[in-house]
């Protein structure tokens, strides 16, 4: 029996703290908004649940009050939940509203740090997901949780601390989107969870004298997944494990790396409404139009036939390796190069880029913000996109760049290594440029290789065609998840 046929009537409860387009802060929201509809297209029944954050626009998304009100215990008292309902393609989405806990100016915290009551907030949400299933009599056979915010859910279901109702016997899956974020709080936070005392130990949720909400899920979920095969290996090492490599090594037989997919409905050059011109692998004229518009938008000098336009889109943070750029880029700016940078983040990364932009007016454009329109224009208009990450669980920008015929220049880590194949000018195979060691010199060498290839039109055309032929759609990822669910249930 194939995974697809065995999963035809499979019910899945999908719990996430953010789901695009309702609310998101990053890749977690994108995955939670894209994977369930892809699973639904395979015949699974997926019911989603998330908190009703202040940021969710009920009117814009057509949410309706379901009429359900739940009493959800957390931290020794009961908090009410008003249940709202919305839709994703093929899926019902439920929102748990409690203004005391989730009517906040941000999802998880302010620039000064996390909200101090996050352990209470997400204990309540995880328990609320169970109470929602009880109220709906939703007999899910798989409960799929995501990151530290919902990692208590598999712990609650596996420890027998209370009656799980229709979720009794469900297998639990926990996906790690970024192991650097573990939900670590002072040890007394464990008392809020209602979990049995044995879990408050080094073999449970205790982490160097604190409580790790993520660790509670890592030790109790039936299966663990992460968002690329290479990242699944990296997090089992001291360099990538953020202190949890021992736990993950012990659970390596249950750890699966499944590459994220891309939403080509939003990212496809043939029909992108945010571009001044569309284009395809068979007709690339629109890419030139996008390049001209990009340089004009950033106030840069026009590009000639020999000009190479480089771009970067993303958070200015330690993970992203943007501190390599101020050392690597001046050497390139001596050539016929334009550089387009978009992102915001920590001052220690913003300030050197500001100085670089001031030193090279007309050659380097910098926007310290986030703009969906400009992100699409950079992806479409550049020749190459720089992603020199220290680590990258999956990454989506390199996948989008491939679709737009923009060569990724990436470090060989996580999902970047899994999605970008080094271009070989002798065979004409490959989709981008890859370097191994985190250093300005290696990034510069990879960029020089890109410039050398760009100067040879026949090779560059081959590279672009290779890139645009790649398929990282969600359907492949969804099939992998459906197969995992089926194997956990013993139906394959």
C-alpha positions in Angstrom: 0.0 0.0 0.0 1.4 3.4 -0.9 1.7 6.3 1.5 -0.7 8.3 -0.6 -3.5 5.6 -0.6 -3.1 4.7 3.0 -3.3 8.3 4.1 -6.5 9.1 2.2 -8.7 9.5 5.3 -5.9 10.4 7.7 -6.8 13.2 10.2 -4.0 15.5 11.3 -4.0 18.2 14.0 -1.5 20.8 13.1 -0.5 23.2 15.9 1.7 26.3 15.3 2.2 29.6 17.0 2.1 31.5 13.7 0.5 30.6 10.3 0.9 32.7 7.2 -1.0 34.8 6.0 -2.7 35.3 9.3 0.5 36.2 11.3 4.1 35.4 10.9 7.6 36.4 12.0 9.6 34.1 9.7 9.9 30.7 8.1 7.8 28.9 10.6 4.8 30.9 9.6 5.5 30.2 5.9 5.7 26.5 6.4 2.6 26.4 8.6 0.7 28.2 5.9 1.9 26.2 3.0 2.4 22.6 4.1 -1.2 21.8 5.3 -2.8 22.8 1.9 -0.2 20.6 0.2 -1.1 17.7 2.5 -4.8 18.3 1.8 -4.1 18.0 -1.9 -2.8 14.5 -1.2 -6.1 13.6 0.5 -5.2 14.2 4.2 -7.6 16.0 6.4 -5.7 18.8 8.3 -7.1 20.9 11.0 -4.9 23.8 12.1 -4.9 25.7 15.4 -3.0 28.9 16.4 -3.4 31.7 19.0 -5.4 34.7 18.0 -2.7 37.3 18.1 -3.5 41.0 18.0 -1.8 41.0 14.5 -4.4 38.7 13.0 -6.9 40.9 11.0 -10.2 39.1 11.5 -12.0 41.1 8.9 -9.4 40.9 6.2 -9.1 37.1 6.6 -12.8 36.5 7.0 -12.7 34.9 10.4 -15.9 34.0 12.1 -16.8 33.3 15.7 -17.4 29.5 15.9 -19.6 29.9 18.9 -17.3 27.7 21.0 -15.9 28.8 24.3 -13.4 26.7 26.1 -12.0 26.6 29.6 -8.3 25.9 29.4 -6.3 25.2 32.5 -2.7 26.5 32.8 -0.6 27.5 35.8 -3.2 26.5 38.3 -6.2 28.4 37.0 -8.6 28.2 34.0 -8.4 30.8 31.3 -11.2 31.1 28.8 -10.7 30.7 25.0 -13.1 32.0 22.4 -12.7 30.0 19.3 -12.6 31.7 15.9 -12.5 29.9 12.5 -10.9 30.7 9.2 -9.7 28.9 6.1 -6.7 27.9 4.1 -7.1 26.0 0.8 -8.6 22.7 1.8 -8.1 23.2 5.5 -10.0 24.6 8.5 -8.0 26.9 10.8 -9.0 27.6 14.4 -7.8 30.5 16.5 -7.9 30.5 20.3 -8.5 34.0 21.7 -7.6 35.1 25.1 -6.8 38.8 25.3 -4.9 38.6 28.6 -2.4 36.2 27.1 -2.3 37.1 23.4 -3.4 40.7 22.8 0.2 41.8 22.7 2.2 44.2 20.4 4.3 41.3 19.2 4.0 37.5 19.0 6.8 36.5 21.4 8.5 39.5 22.9 9.8 43.0 22.5 13.3 44.1 21.4 14.4 43.9 25.1 13.5 40.2 25.3 10.8 37.6 25.4 7.6 38.1 27.3 8.2 36.8 30.8 5.0 34.9 30.8 5.7 33.0 27.6 5.8 29.6 29.5 2.2 30.3 30.7 1.0 31.6 27.3 2.2 28.6 25.4 1.3 26.1 28.1 -2.2 27.5 27.7 -2.1 27.3 23.9 -0.9 23.7 23.9 -3.5 22.6 26.4 -6.0 24.6 24.4 -5.3 22.6 21.3 -6.2 19.5 23.2 -9.4 21.0 24.5 -10.3 22.2 21.0 -10.0 18.7 19.7 -12.2 17.5 22.6 -14.8 20.1 21.8 -14.9 19.3 18.1 -14.5 15.5 18.8 -11.6 15.6 16.3 -10.1 12.2 16.3 -6.7 13.1 14.9 -4.3 10.2 14.4 -1.3 12.5 14.0 -0.6 15.6 16.1 2.1 17.8 14.4 3.7 20.5 16.6 6.2 23.1 15.5 9.2 24.6 17.4 9.4 25.5 21.1 6.0 27.2 21.2 4.1 24.0 20.7 6.7 21.5 22.0 4.7 21.0 25.2 1.9 19.4 23.1 3.7 16.1 22.5 4.8 16.1 26.1 1.2 16.6 27.3 -0.1 13.8 25.0 2.6 11.2 25.8 2.9 11.5 29.6 -0.7 10.6 30.5 -1.0 13.6 32.8 -4.7 13.9 31.9 -7.3 12.5 29.6 -6.4 13.5 26.0 -9.9 12.8 24.7 -10.2 12.1 21.0 -6.4 12.5 20.7 -5.8 9.3 22.7 -3.4 7.1 20.7 -2.4 9.8 18.3 1.2 9.8 17.2 3.1 13.0 17.8 5.6 14.7 15.4 7.7 17.8 16.4 9.3 19.9 13.7 12.4 21.9 14.6 12.5 25.0 12.4 15.5 26.6 14.1 17.3 24.9 17.1 18.7 28.2 18.2 15.3 29.1 19.6 14.5 26.7 22.4 12.1 28.4 24.8 14.5 28.5 27.7 13.0 30.0 30.9 13.8 29.9 34.7 13.3 26.4 36.2 10.1 27.3 38.1 8.3 27.7 34.7 8.0 23.9 34.6 5.4 24.2 37.4 3.1 26.0 35.0 2.9 23.1 32.6 1.0 20.5 34.7 3.4 17.8 33.5 4.6 15.0 35.8 7.5 15.8 38.0 9.8 13.2 36.4 9.9 15.3 33.3 11.5 18.1 35.3 14.9 16.4 35.1 18.1 16.3 32.9 16.4 13.4 31.0 13.4 15.7 30.5 12.9 19.4 30.1 15.7 20.6 32.5 18.5 22.4 30.6 21.5 23.7 32.6 19.3 24.6 35.6 16.5 26.1 33.5 13.5 24.7 31.7 13.6 24.2 28.0 10.1 24.0 26.4 11.7 22.6 23.2 13.5 19.9 25.1 10.3 18.7 26.6 9.1 17.9 23.1 12.4 16.5 21.9 12.3 13.8 24.5 8.6 12.9 24.2 7.5 13.3 20.6 7.2 10.0 18.6 9.1 11.5 15.7 11.3 14.6 15.2 11.7 16.4 11.9 13.7 19.3 10.8 13.6 21.4 7.6 16.5 20.0 5.6 18.5 16.7 5.6 21.9 18.5 6.2 20.5 20.4 9.1 19.3 17.2 10.7 22.9 16.0 10.7 24.4 19.3 11.8 22.2 19.6 14.9 23.7 16.3 16.2 27.1 18.0 16.5 28.5 20.4 19.1 28.8 23.1 16.4 25.2 22.9 15.4 23.4 21.4 18.4 23.2 24.5 20.6 23.6 22.3 23.7 21.0 19.7 22.6 23.2 17.6 20.4 23.3 14.8 23.0 19.5 14.6 23.1 19.3 14.6 19.3 22.1 11.9 19.0 20.1 9.7 21.3 17.0 10.3 19.1 18.8 10.1 15.7 16.7 7.0 14.7 13.6 9.2 15.1 15.0 12.3 13.5 14.1 13.0 9.8 15.3 15.9 7.6 12.6 16.9 5.2 13.4 19.9 3.0 10.9 22.8 3.0 9.1 23.6 -0.1 8.5 26.9 -1.9 5.2 28.5 -2.6 5.4 29.1 -6.3 2.0 30.7 -6.3 3.7 33.6 -4.6 7.2 33.3 -6.1 7.1 32.6 -9.8 8.6 35.1 -12.4 6.0 34.1 -15.0 3.1 35.6 -13.0 4.6 37.8 -10.2 2.4 40.9 -9.7 5.1 42.7 -7.8 7.4 42.9 -10.8 7.5 45.6 -13.5 7.8 42.8 -16.1 7.4 39.1 -16.0 9.7 36.6 -17.6 10.4 32.9 -18.0 13.2 30.5 -18.9 12.1 30.8 -22.6 11.9 34.6 -22.6 14.2 36.4 -20.2 13.6 39.9 -21.6 11.6 40.9 -18.5 14.5 40.2 -16.3 16.4 43.0 -17.9 13.5 45.3 -17.2 13.5 44.2 -13.6 17.2 44.9 -13.3 16.8 48.5 -14.6 13.9 49.1 -12.3 15.9 47.7 -9.3 18.9 50.0 -9.9 16.6 53.0 -10.4 14.7 52.2 -7.2 18.0 52.1 -5.2 19.5 55.1 -6.9 22.4 53.1 -8.4 24.3 53.7 -11.6 22.8 52.0 -14.7 24.2 48.6 -15.6 26.1 48.0 -18.8 26.5 44.6 -20.6 29.5 43.7 -18.4 28.0 44.8 -15.1 27.2 42.2 -12.5 24.4 43.0 -10.0 24.6 41.3 -6.7 21.9 41.2 -4.0 21.0 40.2 -0.5 17.6 39.9 1.2 17.2 38.9 4.9 17.6 39.6 8.5 20.8 41.3 9.6 21.6 38.8 12.3 24.4 36.5 13.5 22.9 33.5 11.8 22.9 35.1 8.4 26.6 35.8 8.3 26.1 39.4 7.1 29.2 40.4 9.0 31.2 39.0 6.2 29.9 41.5 3.7 31.8 44.7 4.9 35.1 42.8 4.5 34.3 41.0 1.2 32.4 43.6 -0.8 34.9 46.5 -1.2 37.2 44.2 -3.2 34.4 43.5 -5.6 33.3 47.1 -5.9 36.6 47.8 -7.7 35.0 45.9 -10.6 31.9 46.7 -12.6 29.5 45.6 -9.9 26.3 47.0 -8.3 25.2 45.7 -4.9 21.6 45.8 -3.6 21.0 45.0 0.1 17.7 44.8 1.8 17.2 43.9 5.5 17.1 45.1 9.1 18.3 43.8 12.4 20.9 44.3 15.0 22.8 47.6 15.1 26.2 45.9 15.1 25.4 44.6 11.6 23.5 47.6 10.3 26.2 50.2 11.1 29.1 48.7 9.0 26.7 48.4 6.0 25.7 52.0 6.4 29.3 53.1 6.3 29.9 50.9 3.2 26.9 52.4 1.4 28.2 55.9 2.2 31.6 55.0 0.8 30.2 53.7 -2.5 27.3 55.9 -3.6 25.8 54.8 -6.9 27.4 51.4 -6.6 25.9 50.0 -3.4 22.3 50.5 -2.4 21.1 49.7 1.2 17.5 49.6 2.5 17.4 49.0 6.3 13.8 47.8 6.4 11.7 45.0 4.9 9.7 45.4 1.8 8.0 42.5 0.0 8.0 44.5 -3.2 11.7 45.2 -3.1 12.5 41.6 -2.0 10.8 40.3 -5.2 12.5 43.0 -7.3 16.0 42.1 -5.9 15.3 38.4 -6.5 14.3 39.0 -10.1 16.7 41.8 -11.0 20.0 40.6 -9.7 22.4 38.2 -11.4 23.3 36.6 -8.1 22.0 36.5 -4.5 24.4 36.3 -1.6 23.6 34.0 1.4 26.8 33.6 3.5 25.0 32.0 6.5 26.8 30.7 9.5 23.9 28.1 9.7 20.7 27.9 7.8 18.1 25.2 8.8 16.5 25.4 5.3 16.4 28.9 3.8 13.9 29.9 1.2 15.5 32.9 -0.5 17.9 30.7 -2.4 15.0 28.6 -3.7 13.2 31.7 -4.8 16.3 32.9 -6.5 16.7 29.7 -8.5 13.2 30.1 -9.8 14.0 33.6 -11.0 17.3 32.7 -12.7 19.3 34.4 -10.1 22.4 32.3 -9.1 22.7 31.8 -5.3 26.1 32.3 -3.7 25.9 30.3 -0.5 27.8 28.7 2.3 27.6 24.9 2.4 25.4 24.6 5.4 22.0 23.2 6.1 19.4 23.7 3.5 21.7 25.9 1.4 23.9 22.8 0.8 20.9 20.7 0.0 19.4 23.0 -2.6 22.3 24.7 -4.4 24.7 22.6 -6.6 28.1 24.1 -7.3 28.3 25.2 -11.0 31.0 23.3 -13.0 32.0 25.2 -16.2 33.5 22.1 -17.7 30.3 20.0 -17.5 27.7 22.8 -17.5 26.1 21.2 -14.4 25.1 23.1 -11.3 22.9 25.9 -10.1 25.0 28.3 -8.1 28.3 29.0 -6.2 29.1 27.4 -2.9 31.9 28.0 -0.4 32.7 25.9 2.7 34.5 27.9 5.4 33.0 31.0 7.1 35.5 33.7 6.1 35.5 36.9 4.0 38.1 35.4 1.7 36.1 32.3 0.8 33.0 34.5 0.2 35.1 36.7 -2.0 36.4 33.7 -4.0 32.8 32.4 -4.5 31.7 35.9 -5.7 34.8 36.1 -8.0 33.8 32.8 -9.5 30.3 34.1 -10.1 31.7 37.2 -11.8 34.0 35.1 -14.0 31.1 32.9 -15.1 28.9 36.0 -15.7 31.6 37.3 -18.1 31.0 34.2 -20.3 27.5 34.5 -21.7 27.2 30.9 -22.8 28.1 29.5 -19.4 25.8 32.0 -17.6 22.9 31.2 -19.8 23.4 27.5 -19.0 23.5 28.3 -15.3 20.3 30.2 -15.5 18.5 27.5 -17.3 19.7 24.9 -14.8 18.5 27.1 -11.9 15.1 27.8 -13.4 14.5 24.1 -14.1 14.7 23.2 -10.3 11.5 22.1 -8.6 11.2 22.6 -4.9 7.4 22.8 -4.7 5.6 21.8 -1.5 4.1 18.7 -3.1 7.4 16.8 -2.8 7.8 17.9 0.8 4.1 17.1 1.6 4.6 13.6 0.2 7.6 13.0 2.5 5.5 14.1 5.5 2.6 11.9 4.4 4.9 9.0 4.1 6.4 9.7 7.6 2.9 9.8 9.1 2.0 6.5 7.4 5.1 4.8 8.6 4.5 6.0 12.2 1.0 4.5 12.0 2.2 1.3 10.5 0.2 1.7 7.3 3.1 1.3 4.9 
